[in-house]
Amino acid sequence: MSQGNGHKQFLSDWEDRRLDLTTKVAVVTGAASGIGRATAFALAQKGAKKVALVDQMDAIKTFAEQANENLGREAMVPFQGDVTNAEFRHSVFEEMRSKHGPISICVPAAGFTADRLAVKMDRETGETDLYPIDLFERVIAVDLTAPIFWAIETVASVARDRHENEIKRWNPDERVQGCIIFIGSVSSAGNKGQVSYATAKAGLEGAQATLATEAIFHGVRCAIIHPGFTDTAMVRSMGDSYITEHVLPQTQLKRLIRPEEIADAICFMIRNSSVSGELWADAGWHPVA
Ligand SMILES: NC(=O)c1ccc[n+]([C@@H]2O[C@H](COP(=O)([O-])OP(=O)(O)OC[C@H]3O[C@@H](n4cnc5c(N)ncnc54)[C@H](O)[C@@H]3O)[C@@H](O)[C@H]2O)c1
């Protein structure tokens, strides 16, 4: 065999082991805006069979219509609802399964921040004001519990489908069957004013590391990306002066990351089966102590 053919053989072996997006049904939460929206579009552009777009905002329907027109095919299927609602979650999985096949790719990107100091103290009186526990619990519900359960339901969806097809433990000779990419954050390492959000994002690391060991039984990989400050509604809500004074000086690229750059990194993580664990896509951001 010539060296050229050998190289070709190597490439096709590698491609054969890659997750085949064109046969896959994906779900992206938080898909009406920012990172979720860019990721859903990138997945469809790269050929995903169908993408369930999940968001609480009505805008999800318009985005699906516009994206389908742009793509020239009905790849996007919108669902409006709250990611913390288990019945809503089941209904998304069931509708996609019955019409298009089991969901096997999951990017649970819906999230929000509720920032304030853990303890505020009145300098005059010494009175302390603690971070409200109900707010803390809501952040955990949306940013930690919900992504984990959308991911677990994805693993279950692949497991059930394999059982129905009488396929047992995943075999490395098969292609990878599915993939979950959690959206962490640079804040997972700790960030002033973000006691709830940082807790949620750090918690996702434990879920990722655990699901990675369990889900591969069914051929599903699980990884986490930690984006830095990305140009989305979430970051813009901090205000231009905060971004200029506190974010950009600590960012090596001296600019916000584009949501499409994070989407590109997520697609790479999904398609390249050798990638596991964590990817930091932070434009070189370092917090000031
Ligand atoms: N923007 C950043 O700098 C940055 C950095 C690191 C991580 N992240 C993470 O990336 C993800 C996407 O954030 P973004 O910056 O694109 O924000 P964004 O505000 O632009 O989009 C978040 C989307 O999630 C939806 N959402 C929020 N709560 C929901 C709920 N309960 N049910 C359904 N939908 C809900 C919102 O409606 C919105 O469309 C989040 O998990 C966020 O924590 C963002």
Ligand as a Chemical Component Dictionary entry (heavy atoms), coordinates in Angstrom:
data_LIG
# 
_chem_comp.id                   LIG 
_chem_comp.type                 NON-POLYMER 
_chem_comp.pdbx_formal_charge   0 
_chem_comp.three_letter_code    LIG 
# 
loop_
_chem_comp_atom.comp_id 
_chem_comp_atom.atom_id 
_chem_comp_atom.alt_atom_id 
_chem_comp_atom.type_symbol 
_chem_comp_atom.charge 
_chem_comp_atom.model_Cartn_x 
_chem_comp_atom.model_Cartn_y 
_chem_comp_atom.model_Cartn_z 
_chem_comp_atom.pdbx_ordinal 
LIG N1  N1  N 0  -22.303 34.680 28.648 1  
LIG C1  C1  C 0  -21.273 34.276 29.365 2  
LIG O1  O1  O 0  -20.298 34.998 29.537 3  
LIG C2  C2  C 0  -21.251 32.894 29.956 4  
LIG C3  C3  C 0  -20.056 32.457 30.517 5  
LIG C4  C4  C 0  -19.991 31.190 31.070 6  
LIG C5  C5  C 0  -21.106 30.379 31.052 7  
LIG N2  N2  N 1  -22.274 30.849 30.513 8  
LIG C6  C6  C 0  -23.404 29.939 30.541 9  
LIG O2  O2  O 0  -23.872 29.752 29.220 10 
LIG C7  C7  C 0  -25.255 29.437 29.255 11 
LIG C8  C8  C 0  -25.987 30.358 28.293 12 
LIG O3  O3  O 0  -25.856 31.683 28.785 13 
LIG P1  P1  P 0  -25.932 32.962 27.835 14 
LIG O4  O4  O 0  -24.828 33.841 28.210 15 
LIG O5  O5  O -1 -26.103 32.528 26.443 16 
LIG O6  O6  O 0  -27.263 33.641 28.421 17 
LIG P2  P2  P 0  -28.546 34.226 27.727 18 
LIG O7  O7  O 0  -29.221 35.005 28.812 19 
LIG O8  O8  O 0  -28.229 34.920 26.446 20 
LIG O9  O9  O 0  -29.397 32.919 27.382 21 
LIG C9  C9  C 0  -29.912 32.113 28.393 22 
LIG C10 C10 C 0  -31.237 31.539 27.893 23 
LIG O10 O10 O 0  -31.700 30.619 28.885 24 
LIG C11 C11 C 0  -33.104 30.789 28.977 25 
LIG N3  N3  N 0  -33.552 30.352 30.303 26 
LIG C12 C12 C 0  -33.156 30.818 31.505 27 
LIG N4  N4  N 0  -33.828 30.195 32.480 28 
LIG C13 C13 C 0  -34.664 29.308 31.881 29 
LIG C14 C14 C 0  -35.610 28.369 32.363 30 
LIG N5  N5  N 0  -35.858 28.233 33.676 31 
LIG N6  N6  N 0  -36.291 27.612 31.462 32 
LIG C15 C15 C 0  -36.062 27.756 30.125 33 
LIG N7  N7  N 0  -35.185 28.640 29.610 34 
LIG C16 C16 C 0  -34.487 29.404 30.480 35 
LIG C17 C17 C 0  -33.329 32.286 28.782 36 
LIG O11 O11 O 0  -34.674 32.562 28.419 37 
LIG C18 C18 C 0  -32.325 32.600 27.687 38 
LIG O12 O12 O 0  -32.897 32.486 26.400 39 
LIG C19 C19 C 0  -25.676 29.560 30.703 40 
LIG O13 O13 O 0  -25.671 28.287 31.304 41 
LIG C20 C20 C 0  -24.603 30.425 31.304 42 
LIG O14 O14 O 0  -24.466 30.200 32.676 43 
LIG C21 C21 C 0  -22.373 32.079 29.971 44 
# 
loop_
_chem_comp_bond.comp_id 
_chem_comp_bond.atom_id_1 
_chem_comp_bond.atom_id_2 
_chem_comp_bond.value_order 
_chem_comp_bond.pdbx_ordinal 
LIG N1  C1  SING 1  
LIG C1  O1  DOUB 2  
LIG C1  C2  SING 3  
LIG C2  C3  SING 4  
LIG C2  C21 DOUB 5  
LIG C3  C4  DOUB 6  
LIG C4  C5  SING 7  
LIG C5  N2  DOUB 8  
LIG N2  C6  SING 9  
LIG N2  C21 SING 10 
LIG C6  O2  SING 11 
LIG C6  C20 SING 12 
LIG O2  C7  SING 13 
LIG C7  C8  SING 14 
LIG C7  C19 SING 15 
LIG C8  O3  SING 16 
LIG O3  P1  SING 17 
LIG P1  O4  DOUB 18 
LIG P1  O5  SING 19 
LIG P1  O6  SING 20 
LIG O6  P2  SING 21 
LIG P2  O7  DOUB 22 
LIG P2  O8  SING 23 
LIG P2  O9  SING 24 
LIG O9  C9  SING 25 
LIG C9  C10 SING 26 
LIG C10 O10 SING 27 
LIG C10 C18 SING 28 
LIG O10 C11 SING 29 
LIG C11 N3  SING 30 
LIG C11 C17 SING 31 
LIG N3  C12 SING 32 
LIG N3  C16 SING 33 
LIG C12 N4  DOUB 34 
LIG N4  C13 SING 35 
LIG C13 C14 SING 36 
LIG C13 C16 DOUB 37 
LIG C14 N5  SING 38 
LIG C14 N6  DOUB 39 
LIG N6  C15 SING 40 
LIG C15 N7  DOUB 41 
LIG N7  C16 SING 42 
LIG C17 O11 SING 43 
LIG C17 C18 SING 44 
LIG C18 O12 SING 45 
LIG C19 O13 SING 46 
LIG C19 C20 SING 47 
LIG C20 O14 SING 48 
# 
